[in-house]
Amino acid sequence: MPRRERPLDAEAGPLLDFAAGLRRVREEAGSPTYRDLARRAHYSIATLSAAAGGRQLPTLAVTLAYVRACGGDEREWERIWRRTAVECAAGRAPVRSEETVRAPYVGLRPFQQADAAMFFGRKDLTDRLVGHLERKRLLVLLGASGSGKSSVLRAGVLPRFPAAVPLVFTPGPDPLEECAIQLAAKAGIASGPLRAELAAEPHTLHRMVRQILARSPEAGQELLLTVDQFEEVFTQCGDAGERDAFVAALLHAARTPDSRCRVVLAVRSDFYTHCTRVSGLVDALADASVPVGPMTVDELRAAIVRPAASAELTIEGALVAALTTAAHGRPGTLPLLSHALLETWRRRRGNALTLAAFQAAGGFEGALAQTAEDFYSALSDTQQRIARQLLLRLIALGEGTEDTKRRVPRQELDDTSDVAHVLERATRARLLTVDRDRVEIVHEALIGCWPRLGRWLSEDREQLRLQRMLTEATGVWESLEHHPDTLYRGVRLAAVRDLPRDVLTARERAFLDASQGAEEAEALRVRRHLRRLRRLVAALVALLICAVTAVGVAVHFQRVSTAQRNQAVALKAVDTSGDLRTRDLSLATQLALTAHRLKPGKHSRSGLFNVMSRRLSSHVFSVSVTRDGRTAAVAYDGDRLELWNFEDPRNPAVLRSFDGHGEGIGLAMVALSPRGKIMASIGWKNELRLWDVSDPRRPRPGRASPTGHKERIFSLDVSPDGRMAATGSYDDTVRLWDMTDPAGPQLLKRLTGHNSDVKPVAFSPDGTTLASGSNDRTVRLWDVRNPRDARLITVLKDGHEDFVDALAFSRDGHMLLSGSDDATARLWDLTDAKHPMLGRLKGHTSVVSGVNFLGPDGRTAITASRDGTVRIWNTTDPAHPVERDTLPLSSGGVFSALPLSAHGTIVTYSQDMTVDIWNTDLPWTLAHACGQVRAPISRAEWSRHFPGLDYRPPCTGRPRPGHSAAGRGTSGAGSPVHEGR
């Protein structure tokens, strides 16, 4: 007879409540023995018994296995486990506060010179930068946002120059004024005249440096001038003349023969092209630039472990492994890593930093989002509205680049108790920094990792642009003592008149009221003038011929004005339809249809395709589609797999939903064979599993086998006959697998030759050739007819200028399409070894992460990019491809776009873990658009969106059944997408 469980203590607590809940789940399942549960859950009897013992919180994987074996609700218990972890972590919080115990991690803010003792992991980069500065006087540090540029300069480089006089500042909207203030403070003089001298003569900076150093008793001393966040001269400084003068002063100070100044510029890498447009700076970049790359595994481990060790803390090995896995190979994640460590430290148990505390904090990216949500939810409704407007004011909208943070003068904000409270709470949460007269976001990582802020930006982007213009105009008006000539009138006033009053500050409302009053007064003067003119009409009879001529000219210009107005109205309607499609699809569709009727073209077509797109799924980790586009495999968060029937893309159907590798999280990737008989999947433990899906309603799993890859697997593809698979990994290798026995794949061959991370792999349509792309900027073609003796055919190089991220063969196998980090795609002619390059597809502004061919003839190509767009290209002339359409996705970067069975239909997989279906066939779109209209656009709505145009609703009949669009899901992270070929 089985032994009875130990009774739980009578005292309540989160652990005891958790254990009691598990026991109730077991009782509801008929009280099976722990021996039976162990057979079902694949965990030992002791582990499962301890899970319901109430002494300690089991891991999430053990909890879900226990619940699954008892037939319970896994999703509900995952939420219970996370809530309990937070309660337990809060209960174990140390008595010491941050005010008395210094944290070993700095969170979102950059390391300062005072933090040098806690700064680890960047020794090699610091040595390289110090060596560069010792040899040269100008350093341009290039790196992605969040790559640690500010920290390595302040906590790494500056302490290595103890004898130098440091001068560190950010340029802001007036870089010459900021530079003058910093220099004047060092020299002990007034900054006003110095700014004027800097603007008039670039030699002034060099002379001021010599004057400052002359005050120092140390002979031969130098000044180390560091301009952090140099990209602000492009995002916040609107005066090109001031920008050029600032750069000229810096370059002269560093290059003059008797220079005693070393200049360091830290600039985001996506502003490199902006730097090349500044006279003088473009010549300096070639010799002065040093890139900041992602940290290696050893460097990440040092940055995680050594600060804790210096504070006499310990870190669980599982926590170190989770953090290095999450951060390795991902640019711009260092602020997220530091913030996650800080939040984990706050939830430490004694002197130990644990994986449970990390998970309670929200995980890698979730820690920052959780901090921001905790700050936001603690505010009242009024304060939440203020917080939204405040945070949006602190963001500079990108023009071809990512959004950046923006420093705001304190006087730009209202001086109310609620604003002060929001600023104080946000500063305490380390989301904002507030100095004497400036407010700014601590780090730009908040923009990309807080979903709520991302939604605000998506909803209010056009309104923000107008509001930013109004803010700048208000500043000019106040600086000129309310001069009436600086007020808005006409078109500019009409553009901002409809801005909600509650999003404006008191200063901006006063400016808007003054502008409206001035326009009304001017209109009154015009009406009086017209009345006087009418009294003189009788005296103008003699000028009738001239008047007729003038009327003819006026009619001509009226027609031109009408055409221009229609174009502007159509463009605005397209943009508005994109903003409305998730809130009012019926109105958005009619706006897009009317805009296309007013001004047919690529922009209006994109708007139509956008409103007709359909959200299929969210929380998706990976997607694969068969070659005929009729079947898809979708891997979800929580280790759930689904097979979909896409024969009718407007009404897809789930064929089967089942569990994956049993790891408790989404699969890393899935890949269907071209004919849809075999499916391969890769788990987060780098294990390969084959599935027999010949009957998609009854998939049969095989055994999961270790792949042997030493680093993360990036890509997976299945050969056309379904007998072989290929995997590409960050360990610089490709591995070929025998898939003839679904019960267990067998390694056939390990392909080497790339000298950096292997990313995409793709089989040719006939299965005889395998293409592999790499971070070494090359594409290698392999002969795999005899996979055990696979050999290299050729290396395609001298094409991409950055990492190769995506590959696709045309259906006839004669062309190869590749995508890269250099924001381009390339067409290669595989039949001409001497001249393989065919054409270059350029137009994206970020990484081209997915490529494919639409249709069997290879005359249409698809490219998907992290810039949030999918572009469709006409490749009839492969040497000169032409962009045909652009599909804008508001949800962020796009990982891949895959063709479906219906003509012109594609499925996209985006960075927010969502899958959408698009139809790019214009006749089909025009014929079916009215099917998702509930009621014709009202006259009031028409007047608002199409002022001056006769009321002509595009859809006047009753809506047609069967054409309503699905809702859209939420945002999140992404993973690779694969297609069977």
Number of C-alpha atoms within 10 A of each C-alpha: 4 7 7 7 10 10 9 15 10 7 7 9 14 18 22 20 16 22 21 17 15 22 19 13 19 22 12 13 14 10 13 13 14 21 16 12 23 19 12 14 22 13 16 14 17 11 15 21 19 15 22 27 22 22 13 14 22 22 13 17 13 18 20 24 23 28 23 17 19 22 13 18 12 17 12 11 19 18 11 13 22 17 15 19 24 20 15 21 23 16 13 15 16 16 7 10 11 10 7 7 9 11 19 23 23 19 23 25 19 22 22 19 17 11 16 17 12 20 24 19 20 19 14 10 18 18 14 14 22 19 12 16 19 12 9 15 20 25 23 22 23 21 23 19 23 22 21 22 25 22 20 25 26 22 22 27 22 23 16 13 16 9 14 20 18 17 16 16 16 20 23 22 21 18 24 22 21 17 25 23 19 14 23 19 12 18 18 9 13 13 19 12 11 21 21 14 16 22 19 12 12 20 17 18 26 21 13 19 22 18 14 18 21 14 10 12 8 11 8 11 16 21 20 22 24 22 22 21 18 23 24 24 24 17 21 18 17 13 12 12 10 20 20 17 18 22 19 21 19 24 22 18 27 22 17 13 8 10 17 21 26 23 21 25 23 22 24 22 17 18 20 15 10 13 19 14 10 15 12 15 18 15 11 15 17 10 12 18 17 18 16 18 17 21 23 15 16 12 18 22 17 18 22 23 19 19 18 22 14 12 14 11 17 17 19 13 13 11 20 19 13 14 21 20 16 15 21 18 17 13 17 19 22 24 25 25 26 22 23 28 28 21 23 26 26 22 25 24 19 13 14 17 23 22 22 25 28 28 20 25 29 19 24 21 24 19 25 27 23 18 20 21 15 12 20 20 11 11 17 12 11 10 19 17 14 20 21 16 17 19 20 20 22 17 21 19 21 11 8 12 13 17 16 20 24 22 21 20 14 15 11 19 18 15 12 8 10 17 16 14 14 20 20 15 16 21 18 12 14 20 22 20 19 18 9 7 11 13 22 23 25 19 21 20 21 21 21 15 20 21 19 17 19 17 15 14 20 15 16 13 15 16 16 20 13 15 21 15 12 21 19 12 18 22 16 15 18 13 10 11 10 15 11 12 11 16 22 25 18 10 9 13 16 12 14 16 16 9 14 10 12 11 18 18 16 15 17 21 16 13 23 23 15 16 21 19 14 17 17 13 12 13 12 12 11 12 12 11 11 11 10 11 11 9 9 10 9 9 8 9 10 9 9 10 10 10 13 11 11 12 12 12 11 12 12 12 12 12 11 12 12 14 14 12 16 19 16 15 20 26 19 17 24 27 18 18 26 25 20 17 20 16 12 13 23 26 24 28 30 27 32 31 28 22 30 23 13 17 18 14 12 15 18 25 25 23 27 30 26 26 29 27 24 21 18 21 19 20 20 26 32 29 28 28 30 26 23 19 25 20 25 26 27 23 27 23 17 20 19 20 23 19 23 19 18 21 16 12 21 20 13 16 14 15 16 16 18 12 17 22 22 16 16 20 18 25 29 27 27 32 30 32 26 25 20 25 17 25 28 24 23 27 22 17 14 21 18 27 25 27 21 19 18 14 13 21 14 13 18 16 19 17 15 20 17 16 19 11 19 12 15 20 27 21 27 30 31 30 25 23 15 22 17 23 28 25 26 28 24 20 17 21 24 27 19 24 22 19 24 14 12 21 17 19 25 19 19 19 18 17 17 14 12 21 14 18 25 31 27 31 29 30 27 22 22 14 20 16 20 25 25 27 29 27 20 18 23 22 25 18 21 20 17 20 14 11 17 14 12 19 16 16 13 14 17 18 14 10 21 22 15 18 23 30 27 32 25 26 25 22 19 12 18 15 20 25 25 29 30 28 22 19 22 25 31 22 25 23 19 19 11 11 12 8 10 17 21 19 19 20 24 17 11 21 19 22 26 31 29 31 29 26 24 24 19 11 12 21 16 22 26 24 30 32 29 22 21 21 24 26 22 21 20 18 21 14 11 21 16 14 21 18 18 15 20 22 22 19 18 17 20 22 25 30 30 31 30 28 26 27 18 18 13 16 20 22 23 23 30 33 23 23 25 26 26 20 25 24 23 23 14 14 8 12 18 16 9 16 25 24 20 24 26 17 16 19 21 12 14 11 12 20 13 10 16 22 14 13 13 10 14 12 16 19 21 12 12 12 18 14 8 11 16 20 21 18 14 18 18 13 20 20 16 20 20 24 28 28 27 28 27
